[in-house]
Amino acid sequence: MNISKSQLLDGVMRTYLKNSEQIKTKADIKSKEIQADELSISADVQEFARLVKLASKADDIRIEKVKELKTMINAGTYNIDGKLVADKIIEEHFTEKLI
């Protein structure tokens, strides 16, 4: 299974945006009673979130393959070649250092 940086960033942004909405809701409830803190997101982060959402809507996901892999994982029949995983980790490690 390959988890790309974009998938990881997408998850982080979804969590970040979800939590910011919950904080804002809680702040609205408390604002009636006392002065609440305000959360503001910079324009760069907002643009980044927009781009992550746009990229996640792309049709490059092979739904059939994902379903097949989920079935195999749930059944316990999905096996990975450890050497391939190790090679990919090393490749990504050195690629990140070059950037």
LINGI-V441685 format. One record per residue. N is the residue number from 1. RES is the residue in three letters. SS is DSSP state (@ for helix, = for strand, . for the rest). OMEGA is omega in whole degrees, -180 to 180 (none if undefined). Layout:
# LINGI-V441685
n:N res:RES ss:SS omega:OMEGA
n:N res:RES ss:SS omega:OMEGA
This chain:
# LINGI-V441685
n:1 res:MET ss:. omega:-178
n:2 res:ASN ss:. omega:176
n:3 res:ILE ss:. omega:-177
n:4 res:SER ss:. omega:178
n:5 res:LYS ss:@ omega:-180
n:6 res:SER ss:@ omega:177
n:7 res:GLN ss:@ omega:179
n:8 res:LEU ss:@ omega:179
n:9 res:LEU ss:@ omega:178
n:10 res:ASP ss:@ omega:178
n:11 res:GLY ss:@ omega:179
n:12 res:VAL ss:@ omega:-178
n:13 res:MET ss:@ omega:178
n:14 res:ARG ss:@ omega:179
n:15 res:THR ss:@ omega:-179
n:16 res:TYR ss:@ omega:-179
n:17 res:LEU ss:@ omega:179
n:18 res:LYS ss:@ omega:-180
n:19 res:ASN ss:@ omega:-180
n:20 res:SER ss:@ omega:177
n:21 res:GLU ss:@ omega:179
n:22 res:GLN ss:@ omega:179
n:23 res:ILE ss:@ omega:-180
n:24 res:LYS ss:@ omega:179
n:25 res:THR ss:@ omega:179
n:26 res:LYS ss:@ omega:180
n:27 res:ALA ss:@ omega:178
n:28 res:ASP ss:@ omega:179
n:29 res:ILE ss:@ omega:-178
n:30 res:LYS ss:@ omega:-175
n:31 res:SER ss:@ omega:177
n:32 res:LYS ss:. omega:-178
n:33 res:GLU ss:. omega:-177
n:34 res:ILE ss:. omega:176
n:35 res:GLN ss:. omega:-178
n:36 res:ALA ss:. omega:175
n:37 res:ASP ss:. omega:-180
n:38 res:GLU ss:. omega:178
n:39 res:LEU ss:. omega:176
n:40 res:SER ss:. omega:-179
n:41 res:ILE ss:. omega:-178
n:42 res:SER ss:. omega:180
n:43 res:ALA ss:@ omega:179
n:44 res:ASP ss:@ omega:-180
n:45 res:VAL ss:@ omega:178
n:46 res:GLN ss:@ omega:178
n:47 res:GLU ss:@ omega:178
n:48 res:PHE ss:@ omega:179
n:49 res:ALA ss:@ omega:179
n:50 res:ARG ss:@ omega:-180
n:51 res:LEU ss:@ omega:178
n:52 res:VAL ss:@ omega:177
n:53 res:LYS ss:@ omega:180
n:54 res:LEU ss:@ omega:-180
n:55 res:ALA ss:@ omega:-179
n:56 res:SER ss:@ omega:179
n:57 res:LYS ss:. omega:-179
n:58 res:ALA ss:. omega:-177
n:59 res:ASP ss:. omega:-179
n:60 res:ASP ss:. omega:180
n:61 res:ILE ss:. omega:179
n:62 res:ARG ss:. omega:-173
n:63 res:ILE ss:@ omega:-179
n:64 res:GLU ss:@ omega:-180
n:65 res:LYS ss:@ omega:179
n:66 res:VAL ss:@ omega:179
n:67 res:LYS ss:@ omega:179
n:68 res:GLU ss:@ omega:-180
n:69 res:LEU ss:@ omega:178
n:70 res:LYS ss:@ omega:179
n:71 res:THR ss:@ omega:180
n:72 res:MET ss:@ omega:-180
n:73 res:ILE ss:@ omega:-180
n:74 res:ASN ss:@ omega:180
n:75 res:ALA ss:@ omega:-179
n:76 res:GLY ss:. omega:-179
n:77 res:THR ss:. omega:-179
n:78 res:TYR ss:. omega:-180
n:79 res:ASN ss:. omega:-179
n:80 res:ILE ss:. omega:174
n:81 res:ASP ss:. omega:-177
n:82 res:GLY ss:@ omega:179
n:83 res:LYS ss:@ omega:178
n:84 res:LEU ss:@ omega:178
n:85 res:VAL ss:@ omega:180
n:86 res:ALA ss:@ omega:178
n:87 res:ASP ss:@ omega:-179
n:88 res:LYS ss:@ omega:178
n:89 res:ILE ss:@ omega:-180
n:90 res:ILE ss:@ omega:179
n:91 res:GLU ss:@ omega:-179
n:92 res:GLU ss:@ omega:179
n:93 res:HIS ss:@ omega:-179
n:94 res:PHE ss:@ omega:177
n:95 res:THR ss:@ omega:179
n:96 res:GLU ss:@ omega:180
n:97 res:LYS ss:@ omega:179
n:98 res:LEU ss:@ omega:-179
n:99 res:ILE ss:. omega:none
